[in-house]
């Protein structure tokens, strides 16, 4: 890694840790961050100030677009604006997921009136919609024939509506935050849940596309094994549990 790359800014420590986990590292170590990732994550769009500025603009947009059939959220948005001058991606994700209310459904792609499904295209994340997730649960067996139950989910939420994101020169992917949830249990034994990983698209760690189908957050992947067919799928995920020593 180039020593000239400064990892002290713009990233906060919590975001560095999430990036490390997405790359299957226990701790953020600048020498082990790939060069292309390092260039992307040091961009100012990843700073807490930039996330705060964008959220402030979104709250202004919501204040300017009240809906008569919904509660009046003016006081809530005004209060949040005072508190959101600097935000981590995780904090911004919590705000859009939990605190913006019903008005925040505006500005996103709506469900089509008629179905026009095409696969595997429509297995990809629909980046202009307000929310989406890819969820897998099932059993697998290791080389010793032990059975394990696995839960694996990528939960996606954009931080701004698409038109506002474009005003900040964000692509549809850069406008996303994805939360990775991973759980595993051996048959008849306890369940282990990895620490959630929350990654913003501005890091460059979120990718998706076809030929072959793939959807990735760092080294965590959902991908077709061939270009000829969606199935079989290969799933890869990793996550530590901070309260577990091994």
MOZI-V645318 format. One record per residue. N is the residue number from 1. RES is the residue in one small letter. PHI is phi as a letter, one per 30 degrees, with the letter a starting at -180 (* if undefined). PSI is psi in whole degrees, 0 to 359 (* if undefined). D_CENTER is the distance of its C-alpha to the mean C-alpha in Angstrom with 1 decimal. Layout:
N | RES | PHI | PSI | D_CENTER
N | RES | PHI | PSI | D_CENTER
This chain:
1 | x | * | 138 | 25.3
2 | x | d | 124 | 27.0
3 | x | d | 344 | 28.3
4 | x | d | 343 | 28.2
5 | x | d | 123 | 24.4
6 | x | c | 115 | 23.9
7 | x | c | 3 | 20.9
8 | x | d | 329 | 22.2
9 | x | b | 145 | 20.9
10 | x | c | 11 | 18.6
11 | x | d | 138 | 16.3
12 | x | d | 164 | 16.9
13 | x | d | 321 | 17.5
14 | x | d | 319 | 14.7
15 | x | d | 320 | 12.1
16 | x | e | 319 | 14.4
17 | x | d | 320 | 14.3
18 | x | d | 319 | 10.6
19 | x | d | 317 | 11.0
20 | x | e | 314 | 14.2
21 | x | d | 324 | 12.9
22 | x | d | 332 | 10.4
23 | x | c | 12 | 13.7
24 | x | i | 40 | 15.8
25 | x | c | 139 | 17.6
26 | x | d | 325 | 18.8
27 | x | b | 153 | 19.2
28 | x | d | 114 | 18.3
29 | x | b | 112 | 21.3
30 | x | e | 328 | 21.7
31 | x | d | 339 | 24.3
32 | x | c | 4 | 21.9
33 | x | d | 125 | 19.1
34 | x | e | 146 | 19.6
35 | x | e | 316 | 21.3
36 | x | d | 325 | 19.0
37 | x | d | 318 | 15.9
38 | x | e | 318 | 18.2
39 | x | d | 318 | 19.3
40 | x | d | 314 | 15.9
41 | x | d | 343 | 14.5
42 | x | d | 359 | 17.9
43 | x | d | 144 | 17.8
44 | x | d | 340 | 18.5
45 | x | d | 346 | 15.6
46 | x | c | 1 | 13.6
47 | x | d | 156 | 16.3
48 | x | d | 328 | 16.3
49 | x | d | 320 | 19.0
50 | x | d | 318 | 17.1
51 | x | d | 322 | 14.3
52 | x | d | 318 | 17.3
53 | x | d | 315 | 19.2
54 | x | d | 320 | 16.7
55 | x | d | 322 | 16.3
56 | x | d | 319 | 20.1
57 | x | d | 323 | 20.5
58 | x | d | 319 | 18.4
59 | x | d | 322 | 20.6
60 | x | d | 318 | 23.6
61 | x | d | 317 | 22.7
62 | x | d | 322 | 22.4
63 | x | d | 327 | 25.7
64 | x | d | 354 | 27.3
65 | x | b | 61 | 26.3
66 | x | d | 157 | 27.5
67 | x | b | 128 | 28.3
68 | x | d | 334 | 31.6
69 | x | d | 1 | 30.6
70 | x | c | 162 | 27.9
71 | x | e | 159 | 28.5
72 | x | d | 113 | 29.0
73 | x | c | 12 | 25.9
74 | x | e | 313 | 27.6
75 | x | d | 319 | 28.4
76 | x | d | 313 | 24.9
77 | x | d | 321 | 23.3
78 | x | d | 319 | 26.1
79 | x | d | 316 | 25.6
80 | x | d | 321 | 21.8
81 | x | e | 321 | 22.7
82 | x | d | 334 | 25.0
83 | x | c | 357 | 22.5
84 | x | c | 29 | 19.6
85 | x | d | 332 | 21.1
86 | x | b | 133 | 18.8
87 | x | b | 142 | 15.3
88 | x | d | 162 | 12.8
89 | x | e | 322 | 9.1
90 | x | d | 316 | 9.2
91 | x | d | 318 | 12.3
92 | x | d | 320 | 11.2
93 | x | d | 318 | 8.5
94 | x | d | 320 | 11.5
95 | x | d | 311 | 13.8
96 | x | d | 333 | 12.4
97 | x | d | 330 | 11.9
98 | x | b | 338 | 15.3
99 | x | b | 354 | 17.7
100 | x | c | 348 | 18.0
101 | x | i | 189 | 20.1
102 | x | d | 333 | 21.3
103 | x | d | 335 | 21.9
104 | x | d | 359 | 18.2
105 | x | d | 350 | 18.4
106 | x | d | 148 | 20.4
107 | x | i | 359 | 19.6
108 | x | c | 159 | 17.3
109 | x | d | 131 | 18.5
110 | x | c | 163 | 20.6
111 | x | d | 135 | 21.5
112 | x | d | 150 | 24.3
113 | x | d | 331 | 27.7
114 | x | b | 148 | 28.6
115 | x | d | 134 | 26.7
116 | x | b | 61 | 26.4
117 | x | d | 137 | 24.3
118 | x | b | 124 | 24.2
119 | x | c | 144 | 22.8
120 | x | d | 3 | 21.0
121 | x | e | 315 | 19.7
122 | x | d | 4 | 18.6
123 | x | d | 346 | 16.7
124 | x | d | 156 | 14.1
125 | x | d | 136 | 11.1
126 | x | c | 92 | 13.0
127 | x | d | 344 | 11.2
128 | x | c | 2 | 14.0
129 | x | c | 167 | 13.8
130 | x | d | 334 | 12.7
131 | x | a | 156 | 10.7
132 | x | a | 160 | 10.4
133 | x | a | 152 | 9.9
134 | x | c | 120 | 11.5
135 | x | b | 129 | 13.7
136 | x | b | 137 | 16.5
137 | x | b | 139 | 19.3
138 | x | l | 192 | 22.6
139 | x | c | 151 | 25.1
140 | x | b | 164 | 25.8
141 | x | b | 141 | 28.7
142 | x | d | 184 | 29.3
143 | x | d | 340 | 32.4
144 | x | c | 13 | 34.4
145 | x | i | 20 | 33.7
146 | x | d | 137 | 31.8
147 | x | c | 137 | 29.5
148 | x | b | 141 | 26.0
149 | x | c | 135 | 23.7
150 | x | b | 136 | 20.0
151 | x | b | 129 | 17.0
152 | x | b | 122 | 13.7
153 | x | b | 138 | 10.8
154 | x | c | 112 | 7.3
155 | x | c | 126 | 6.6
156 | x | c | 139 | 5.3
157 | x | b | 131 | 6.8
158 | x | d | 149 | 8.3
159 | x | d | 339 | 9.9
160 | x | b | 160 | 13.2
161 | x | d | 156 | 15.3
162 | x | e | 321 | 15.7
163 | x | d | 318 | 19.2
164 | x | d | 321 | 18.4
165 | x | e | 320 | 15.5
166 | x | d | 328 | 18.2
167 | x | d | 335 | 20.6
168 | x | c | 13 | 18.5
169 | x | h | 36 | 18.5
170 | x | c | 136 | 14.7
171 | x | d | 170 | 14.1
172 | x | d | 322 | 12.1
173 | x | d | 317 | 9.5
174 | x | d | 335 | 9.7
175 | x | d | 354 | 9.4
176 | x | c | 154 | 5.8
177 | x | b | 135 | 3.0
178 | x | b | 133 | 1.2
179 | x | c | 126 | 4.6
180 | x | c | 126 | 7.2
181 | x | c | 131 | 10.7
182 | x | b | 127 | 13.8
183 | x | b | 151 | 17.4
184 | x | b | 143 | 20.7
185 | x | b | 138 | 24.3
186 | x | d | 140 | 27.6
187 | x | e | 125 | 29.9
188 | x | i | 0 | 32.0
189 | x | c | 184 | 30.2
190 | x | d | 165 | 27.6
191 | x | c | 136 | 23.9
192 | x | c | 131 | 21.4
193 | x | c | 120 | 17.9
194 | x | d | 156 | 15.8
195 | x | e | 133 | 14.1
196 | x | e | 147 | 10.5
197 | x | c | 128 | 8.1
198 | x | b | 119 | 5.5
199 | x | b | 133 | 4.5
200 | x | c | 147 | 5.3
201 | x | d | 338 | 6.8
202 | x | d | 346 | 10.0
203 | x | d | 344 | 10.2
204 | x | i | 4 | 11.0
205 | x | d | 354 | 9.2
206 | x | c | 123 | 7.4
207 | x | b | 153 | 10.5
208 | x | a | 154 | 12.2
209 | x | l | 185 | 15.8
210 | x | c | 174 | 19.2
211 | x | h | 64 | 22.3
212 | x | d | 167 | 21.2
213 | x | e | 133 | 18.2
214 | x | a | 149 | 15.1
215 | x | b | 117 | 11.3
216 | x | b | 146 | 10.0
217 | x | b | 99 | 7.5
218 | x | i | 232 | 10.4
219 | x | d | 357 | 13.2
220 | x | d | 128 | 11.6
221 | x | b | 151 | 12.8
222 | x | b | 120 | 14.1
223 | x | a | 146 | 17.0
224 | x | d | 146 | 20.5
225 | x | d | 346 | 23.3
226 | x | b | 163 | 25.4
227 | x | d | 345 | 25.4
228 | x | d | 339 | 28.0
229 | x | a | 149 | 26.2
230 | x | d | 319 | 22.8
231 | x | c | 151 | 24.2
232 | x | d | 155 | 24.4
233 | x | c | 145 | 20.7
234 | x | c | 126 | 19.7
235 | x | c | 136 | 16.9
236 | x | b | 131 | 16.1
237 | x | a | 155 | 14.2
238 | x | b | 147 | 15.2
239 | x | a | 136 | 14.9
240 | x | d | 162 | 17.6
241 | x | c | 113 | 18.9
242 | x | d | 335 | 20.2
243 | x | d | 356 | 23.2
244 | x | c | 132 | 24.4
245 | x | d | 337 | 26.6
246 | x | b | * | 26.4
